[in-house]
Amino acid sequence: MSKHDHPLHVECPACHHEFDVEQSLSQQIEKRLRADYEKDRTKAQQELDQEREKLAKEKEALHKREQAIQDQVNERVKAERAAIEAKALKEAEAAKQEELEQLRKKAEDQRKALSDLKKEQLELMDEKEKLQNMKADLELENKRTLAKERQRIEEEVRKREEEEFRMKLREKEVAMEQLKVKLEEATRRAEQGSMQVQGEAQELELFDLLNELFRMDEVQEVAKGANGADVLHVVHDRLGRPQGTVAYESKRTKAFSDRWVDKLKEDMQRHKAEIGVIVTEAMPKDMPTMGMRNGVFVCSFAEVRGLALVLRRTVLRVAEVRTQEENKEEKAHQMYAFLTSPEFKQRMQVLLEGYATMKEQLEKEKRSMTRQWAAREKQLDALVTSASELQGAIMGISGKALEAIEEHETHEELEG
């Protein structure tokens, strides 16, 4: 074993105590190291505490800056919110004021409309009272004239039968005359000849009818082969002065042709006629009863009597307007415009439909007429009412130029 394997002992010269040198040095070294460690640890702890304190101060400063920024943001948000709320409040107030103004205006308009409505109601009540009075007067007048109308209708039934008999008799006479003259052409022109016979027969009956109805007027038959209408009705006033012309074209074929309308309008210019009428057996497909077609009246032979009476009166009224009014040309144009208007057409159809209905019913039921007086009276009332409305419309256009139609004049013209 070497000397290093044994501890080194030293004796203290003072107390003669032995101690291990190595152990003593180790303890001293350990103590010194421990002291250095504690010193370094204490220093490090102090530095750490200083850093922590510094960080705490920086954190507190950072928190204060954040709080200041947050306060600034809150103040700005608060200010902007207040500005937005103020703007919204201002806009809402303006919208409310505008809405209130509109409501006030609407209320004012409603008050005005209500006032106008009350005024109109009063006017309508006055007008209704006037109409009721007029209706009462008209009913009284109708009762007075009913007996005369019944007698006239019976006479018309008789005349209708005579007209049909004369029509058939005239057809036979014309047919026999043509057969004598054109016997050699009978086979080739049988159908054409028959249609021509029928047409000429109706034309002659039309001429005779107008002559019978209007003895004070001039009824002219246009010569065969000459250009122009078939019959001209020159209307005269009570002094025998010509006041206007109605041109009649008679057609008795299987089908209606619109070319007839254009031809009659040319004939009207040639004869200087104010009104044109086509009397046809075959009505247009879209016009089963009397009406106006492109400025020309179209009717059947059964309807021509009533239409001729109304047109004669119309020509006389137009002439009166032309002579009595200062503004003659304008009034005449207004009257002509009314005569060619849908309103006049509608009222004319009401008149003639009522007339045709009465004639048809009377012909079918002439043997049991007594039981039909109630229906006749209603139809007559409608006819007289329509005639009064027509007169009112004409008087409304012409102003005071036309006087009310007297009862005796009405019946005189209707009876021919």
C-alpha positions in Angstrom: 0.0 0.0 0.0 1.5 3.4 -0.9 1.5 6.4 1.1 -1.2 7.9 -0.8 -3.6 5.2 0.3 -3.4 6.5 3.9 -4.8 9.7 5.0 -2.4 12.5 5.8 -2.7 13.4 9.5 -1.2 16.6 11.0 -0.7 17.3 14.6 -1.4 20.7 16.0 1.6 21.9 17.8 -0.5 23.8 20.3 -3.0 21.3 21.3 -1.5 18.3 19.8 -4.8 17.4 18.1 -4.5 15.4 15.0 -6.7 16.1 12.0 -6.9 14.8 8.5 -5.4 17.4 6.2 -7.3 16.2 3.1 -10.5 16.3 4.9 -9.8 19.7 6.3 -8.9 21.0 2.9 -12.0 19.5 1.4 -14.2 21.1 4.0 -12.5 24.4 3.4 -12.8 24.2 -0.3 -16.4 23.1 0.1 -17.1 25.9 2.4 -15.5 28.4 0.1 -17.4 27.0 -2.9 -20.6 27.0 -0.9 -20.0 30.6 0.0 -19.2 31.5 -3.6 -22.4 29.7 -4.7 -24.5 31.5 -2.1 -23.0 34.8 -3.2 -23.6 34.1 -6.9 -27.1 32.7 -6.1 -27.9 35.8 -4.0 -26.6 38.0 -6.7 -28.6 36.1 -9.4 -31.7 36.3 -7.2 -31.2 40.0 -6.8 -30.8 40.4 -10.5 -33.8 38.2 -11.1 -35.8 40.2 -8.6 -34.7 43.4 -10.3 -35.7 42.1 -13.7 -39.1 41.0 -12.2 -39.6 44.4 -10.7 -38.6 46.0 -14.0 -41.0 43.7 -15.9 -43.7 44.5 -13.4 -43.2 48.2 -13.9 -43.1 47.8 -17.7 -46.2 45.7 -17.5 -48.0 48.3 -15.4 -46.8 51.0 -17.8 -48.0 48.9 -20.8 -51.4 48.4 -19.0 -51.7 52.1 -18.4 -50.9 52.8 -22.1 -53.5 50.2 -23.2 -56.0 51.6 -20.8 -55.3 55.1 -22.1 -55.7 53.9 -25.7 -58.9 52.0 -24.8 -60.2 55.2 -23.1 -59.4 57.2 -26.3 -61.2 54.5 -28.4 -64.2 54.5 -26.1 -64.3 58.3 -26.2 -64.1 58.3 -30.0 -66.7 55.5 -30.3 -68.9 57.4 -27.9 -68.5 60.6 -29.9 -69.2 58.9 -33.2 -72.2 57.0 -31.8 -73.6 60.3 -30.5 -73.0 61.9 -34.0 -74.7 58.9 -35.7 -77.6 59.0 -33.3 -78.0 62.7 -33.8 -77.9 62.3 -37.6 -80.4 59.4 -37.4 -82.6 61.4 -35.1 -82.5 64.4 -37.5 -83.3 62.2 -40.5 -86.1 60.5 -38.6 -87.5 63.9 -37.6 -87.3 65.1 -41.2 -89.0 61.9 -42.4 -91.6 62.3 -39.7 -92.2 65.9 -40.7 -92.5 64.9 -44.4 -94.9 62.1 -43.5 -97.0 64.5 -41.4 -97.0 67.0 -44.3 -98.2 64.3 -46.7 -100.9 63.2 -44.2 -102.0 66.8 -43.9 -102.1 67.2 -47.7 -104.0 63.9 -48.0 -106.4 64.9 -45.4 -107.0 68.2 -47.2 -107.5 66.4 -50.5 -110.0 64.1 -48.8 -111.8 67.0 -47.3 -111.9 68.7 -50.7 -113.0 65.4 -52.4 -115.7 65.0 -49.8 -117.0 68.5 -50.4 -117.0 67.9 -54.2 -118.8 64.6 -53.6 -121.5 66.3 -51.5 -121.9 68.9 -54.2 -122.2 66.2 -56.9 -124.7 64.3 -54.8 -126.8 67.4 -54.5 -126.6 68.0 -58.3 -127.5 64.3 -58.9 -130.5 64.6 -56.6 -131.7 67.7 -58.4 -131.1 65.9 -61.7 -132.9 62.8 -60.5 -135.9 65.0 -59.4 -135.9 66.6 -62.8 -135.8 63.2 -64.6 -138.6 61.9 -62.4 -140.7 65.0 -63.3 -139.9 64.5 -67.0 -140.7 60.8 -66.7 -144.1 61.6 -65.1 -144.9 64.1 -67.8 -143.8 61.6 -70.5 -146.0 58.8 -68.9 -148.9 61.2 -68.9 -148.3 62.1 -72.5 -148.0 58.4 -73.4 -151.3 57.6 -71.9 -152.9 60.4 -73.9 -151.4 59.1 -77.2 -151.7 55.3 -76.6 -155.1 55.1 -78.2 -153.9 56.8 -81.3 -150.8 54.6 -81.4 -152.9 51.5 -81.2 -155.0 52.6 -84.1 -151.9 53.5 -86.1 -150.3 50.0 -85.4 -153.4 48.3 -86.6 -153.3 50.4 -89.8 -149.6 49.5 -90.3 -150.4 45.8 -89.9 -153.0 46.1 -92.7 -150.6 48.2 -94.8 -147.9 45.6 -94.3 -150.1 42.8 -95.7 -151.0 45.1 -98.6 -147.3 45.8 -99.2 -146.5 42.1 -99.3 -149.3 41.5 -101.7 -148.3 44.4 -103.9 -144.7 43.2 -103.8 -145.7 39.7 -105.0 -148.1 41.1 -107.5 -145.4 43.5 -108.9 -142.9 40.6 -109.0 -145.3 38.6 -111.1 -146.0 41.6 -113.4 -142.4 42.3 -114.0 -141.6 38.6 -114.5 -144.3 38.2 -117.1 -143.1 41.4 -118.9 -139.6 40.2 -119.0 -140.6 36.7 -120.1 -142.5 38.2 -123.0 -139.6 40.3 -124.1 -136.8 37.8 -123.5 -138.5 34.4 -124.0 -135.7 33.1 -126.2 -133.1 33.7 -123.5 -135.2 32.2 -120.6 -133.0 29.0 -120.2 -129.7 30.8 -120.2 -130.6 33.7 -118.0 -133.3 32.2 -115.8 -131.5 32.7 -112.5 -130.1 36.1 -113.4 -133.5 37.2 -114.7 -135.2 36.1 -111.4 -132.8 38.1 -109.3 -133.2 41.1 -111.5 -137.0 40.8 -111.2 -136.8 40.6 -107.5 -134.5 43.6 -107.3 -136.7 45.7 -109.6 -139.8 44.7 -107.7 -138.2 45.8 -104.4 -137.0 49.0 -106.0 -140.5 49.9 -107.2 -142.0 49.0 -103.8 -139.4 51.3 -102.2 -140.3 54.1 -104.6 -144.0 53.7 -103.9 -143.4 53.4 -100.1 -141.5 56.7 -100.0 -144.0 58.4 -102.2 -146.8 57.3 -99.9 -145.0 58.3 -96.7 -143.8 61.7 -97.9 -146.3 63.3 -100.2 -144.9 66.8 -99.4 -141.4 65.7 -100.6 -140.0 64.8 -104.0 -139.2 61.1 -104.6 -137.2 60.5 -107.8 -136.6 57.1 -109.4 -133.2 57.1 -111.2 -133.6 55.8 -114.8 -132.4 52.2 -115.5 -128.9 52.1 -116.8 -128.1 55.6 -115.5 -125.2 56.2 -113.1 -126.4 56.9 -109.5 -128.6 55.5 -106.7 -131.9 53.8 -107.3 -134.2 56.3 -105.5 -133.6 59.9 -104.4 -135.7 61.4 -101.6 -135.5 65.2 -101.7 -136.9 66.4 -98.3 -139.0 69.6 -98.4 -140.0 71.9 -95.5 -143.5 73.1 -94.8 -143.0 75.8 -97.4 -142.0 73.3 -100.1 -138.3 74.3 -100.1 -135.8 71.5 -100.6 -133.7 71.0 -97.4 -131.6 67.9 -98.2 -131.4 64.6 -100.0 -131.4 61.0 -98.9 -130.0 58.5 -101.5 -131.5 55.0 -101.5 -129.9 51.9 -103.1 -132.1 48.8 -103.4 -130.5 45.3 -103.3 -132.2 41.9 -103.4 -129.5 39.3 -103.7 -128.4 36.2 -101.8 -125.3 37.9 -100.3 -124.3 41.3 -99.1 -121.3 43.1 -100.8 -119.2 45.9 -99.2 -118.7 47.3 -102.7 -122.2 48.6 -102.6 -121.2 50.9 -99.8 -118.3 52.5 -101.8 -120.6 52.8 -104.9 -123.4 54.5 -102.9 -120.9 57.0 -101.4 -119.8 57.9 -104.9 -123.5 58.2 -105.9 -124.1 60.5 -102.9 -121.4 62.8 -104.1 -122.9 62.7 -107.6 -126.4 63.5 -106.3 -125.1 65.8 -103.5 -127.0 63.7 -101.0 -126.3 64.1 -97.3 -127.4 60.6 -96.2 -127.1 57.2 -98.0 -129.2 54.1 -97.3 -128.8 50.6 -98.7 -132.1 48.6 -98.5 -131.0 44.9 -98.8 -132.6 41.5 -98.3 -129.3 39.9 -97.4 -127.8 41.7 -94.4 -124.1 41.6 -93.7 -123.0 38.6 -91.6 -121.8 40.9 -88.8 -124.9 43.1 -88.9 -128.1 41.1 -88.5 -130.3 44.2 -88.1 -130.2 47.8 -89.2 -127.0 49.8 -88.6 -124.3 52.1 -90.1 -121.5 50.7 -92.2 -118.6 53.0 -93.2 -120.9 56.1 -93.1 -123.9 54.5 -94.9 -127.1 53.1 -93.3 -127.9 49.5 -94.1 -131.3 48.1 -93.4 -133.9 45.5 -94.6 -137.1 46.5 -96.4 -139.0 45.8 -93.2 -136.9 48.4 -91.4 -136.8 51.1 -94.1 -140.1 52.7 -93.1 -139.0 53.6 -89.6 -135.5 54.6 -90.7 -136.9 56.9 -93.5 -139.2 58.7 -91.0 -136.3 59.3 -88.6 -133.9 60.4 -91.4 -136.4 62.8 -92.9 -136.8 64.5 -89.5 -133.0 64.5 -89.1 -132.5 66.3 -92.5 -135.1 68.9 -91.5 -133.3 69.5 -88.1 -129.9 69.8 -89.7 -131.4 72.3 -92.1 -132.9 74.3 -89.2 -129.5 74.3 -87.5 -127.9 75.5 -90.7 -130.3 78.4 -91.1 -131.0 79.5 -87.5 -127.5 79.4 -85.9 -124.9 82.0 -86.5 -122.2 79.4 -86.5 -124.0 77.4 -89.2 -121.1 75.5 -90.6 -119.8 74.4 -87.2 -123.2 73.3 -86.0 -123.9 71.4 -89.2 -120.6 69.6 -88.8 -121.4 68.8 -85.2 -124.8 67.5 -86.3 -123.3 65.4 -89.1 -120.7 64.0 -86.7 -123.5 63.1 -84.3 -125.4 61.4 -87.2 -122.4 59.3 -88.0 -121.4 58.6 -84.4 -121.8 55.3 -82.6 -124.2 57.0 -80.1 -126.6 57.9 -82.9 -126.2 54.4 -84.4 -127.0 52.8 -81.1 -130.1 55.0 -80.5 -131.2 54.5 -84.0 -130.9 50.8 -83.6 -132.9 50.9 -80.4 -135.7 52.8 -82.2 -135.7 50.6 -85.2 -135.3 47.3 -83.2 -138.3 48.4 -81.2 -140.2 49.2 -84.3 -139.3 46.0 -86.0 -140.1 43.9 -82.9 -143.5 45.5 -82.7 -144.2 44.9 -86.4 -143.1 41.3 -86.2 -145.1 40.5 -83.1 -148.2 42.2 -84.5 -147.9 40.2 -87.7 -147.6 36.9 -85.9 -150.2 37.7 -83.2 -152.6 40.0 -85.0 -155.5 37.6 -84.3 -154.9 37.7 -80.6 -153.9 41.3 -80.3 -156.1 42.1 -77.3 -154.0 39.8 -75.1 -150.8 41.5 -76.1 -151.5 45.2 -75.2 -149.3 45.1 -72.1 -146.2 44.0 -74.1 -147.1 46.6 -76.8 -147.4 49.4 -74.2 -143.9 48.6 -72.8 -142.4 48.6 -76.3 -144.1 51.9 -77.2 -142.8 53.4 -73.9 -139.3 52.3 -74.8 -139.7 53.7 -78.4 -141.0 57.1 -77.1 -138.2 57.3 -74.5 -135.5 56.5 -77.1 -137.0 59.2 -79.4 -137.0 61.7 -76.5 -133.4 60.9 -75.7 -132.4 61.2 -79.4 -134.2 64.6 -79.5 -132.4 65.7 -76.3 -129.0 64.7 -77.7 -129.7 66.7 -81.0 -130.9 69.7 -79.0 -127.9 69.5 -76.8 -125.7 69.9 -79.8 -127.7 72.6 -81.5 -128.4 74.6 -78.4 -131.6 76.6 -78.6 -131.8 76.3 -82.3 -134.3 73.4 -82.0 -137.6 73.6 -80.2 -139.2 70.6 -78.5 -141.0 68.3 -80.9 -144.7 68.9 -80.6 -147.0 65.9 -80.3 -149.1 66.5 -83.3 -146.0 67.0 -85.5 -144.5 63.7 -84.3 -147.7 61.7 -85.1 -148.1 63.5 -88.4 -144.6 62.5 -89.6 -144.9 58.9 -88.3 -148.2 58.5 -90.1 -146.7 59.9 -93.3 
